[in-house]
Amino acid sequence: MIRYCFIISSLFVFFVCCSQNSKDNDKTASKPLFRDPVYDGAADPVVIWNRIENKWFMLYTNRRANMNGLDGVTWVHGTRIGIAESVNGGSAWQYRDTCSVPLRLKDDTHWAPEVIWNDGIYHMYLTYVPGIFTDWNHPRHIFHLTSENLIQWKYESTLNLANDKVIDACVFQLPGGNWRMWYNNEIDGKSIYYADSKNLYDWEDKGKAIGDQSGEGPKVFRWKDKYWMVTDVWQGLALYESEDLTSWKRIPGNLLETPGTGKDDQAKGHHPDVVVNDGRAYLFYFTHPGRTGPDESNDTRRSSIQVVELEYNDGRIVCDRNKPVFLDLKPPKN
């Protein structure tokens, strides 16, 4: 009888463990996390909870990576913001649609969405390019749009910032309740500038925030009782920390500079989003999987979205992109 009970207990433990392992495997993030099925050029992701549909949305820049015969950098132009959705906490994503944004021109270009939710409304700060161009020598602005469902968007304004070549907005709420935006000023050596607002509609430009190194795609977040910023410096992601969201200290070493070993992850990481969820922090980024070798000159167009969990070690943030990521994002509590 004792032996029989032992066998039954062992089998019970075995099946519980198998069930738990199966559950964990179901939440292990896909690698790559997402590829756009239309143009195969997904980049610049932002991840946000859709409160209408009760699922996670990913909005992203889409570039026409799989189209042949496009001169210069026209392949980076002429597309709307893509939408992917996840019903399982972000570990797998499916293509949904593109954002419906009022067109200013027949062939305008939408890049680098920043999306936040406040007081029942979604706000998007979108990089807008007035046309399709073969080079980078053309105006770029940041538009403010609003939405109730993350799909249909209403134009609110064109922000009056440092000049007419600004991209890559990031918006974060200050402790006192006001809002701060960081963005890339391309004319000033691709420095990071910032602007402040009391209501998300009216913005006052404040000048340079970071200029120690050229960079783009700033992302600011709070984690482990500190404020952090990551920027894409094309050799991985530069990391900064701050006590007051005004003065920033550069942390030596770049995240995602060393290519990973996973599928589509064997290249440097670019233009991130960070989601702090249930005490853990996840960094979403994109790669150009074909940019291999010393000069990274091969297959420069195709791009994939990836995710890595951040870790806090000896006062700084680190990450290991080769570790499996258990991803089960919880809906926001408010």
C-alpha positions, 0 to 999 in steps of 0.5 A: 500500500505504501509503495502504491501511494508513493507511485500515485504521488509521483505520477501526480507530481509528474503530471503537474510539472508537465502541465506547468511546463506546457503552460510556460511553453505556451507563454514563451515569446516567439522568435522573432516575435512578429514579422509583417506579412504585407511588406516584411518591414516591421520596425519601431514598435509600441505596445499598448493595451486596447481597452475596447477589445481587451487585448494587446496591440502593437503599432509599428512602422512598416517599410516596403522591404520586399518591394523591388525596383524602389530607388534610394530610400523610397522603400522606407516611405509611403506606408501607414502604421501597421497593427498587430494584436495578441490575445495571449499576453504578448507572446505571439502576435497576428497581423490586424490592419493599418491605422486609419489616419487622415491623409494629407497627401496621396503618398504621405509617410507615417513613421515611429508611432508613440501611443499613450492612454489618458482619461479615456482617450488614446493619443498618438504622436506620429512622425509624418513625412509629406511624400515619398522621397529617394533621400533623407533631405525632406521635412518631417514633423510630429503629428498629434492624433487621438482615438478611442479604439487605436484604429481610427484616428483623428488629426489634432495638430502639427506640433511646433517643435525645434524645426521641421526635421523632427522624428520619434516622439516619446511621451511620459507623465511627470510626477506632478501630472504634466507631460514631457515629450522627448524627440530626435532633432535631426538638424542638431546632430540627431540630438534628443530634445524635449517639450512639456505640456499640461494637457497633451495638446499644447506643447512648449519646446524646451531645447536639448535633453541629451547631446553626448552622442547622436541617437534616435528613438528615445524611450523613457520609463520608470523601473526599480525606483529610477527613471531610464532612457534608451536611445538607438545609436545604431550600435545597439541602445544607449542607456541613461538614468535620471533622478528628475527626468531632466538631468541624464547620466550615461551608463557605459555600454550599449544594450543589444550591441552584440548580435544574438543567436536566435532566429532573425536576432543575429544583428544589432537591436534598434528603436525600442519600446519598453513595457513595465508590467507586473514589476517586470520590464520587457524591451521590444525592438527590431532587427535587420536580420540580414545585416551581418558581417563587419560592414552589415551591408547585406539584405538591409531592408527586411526587419523583424520585431523581437523582445527581451526581458530586462534585468537589474544588476548592480545598479544598472540594466542588462539583458540577455537576448538569447534567453527564452522570454516568458511573456504574459502581460497583464492588463493595466489596473487603471 
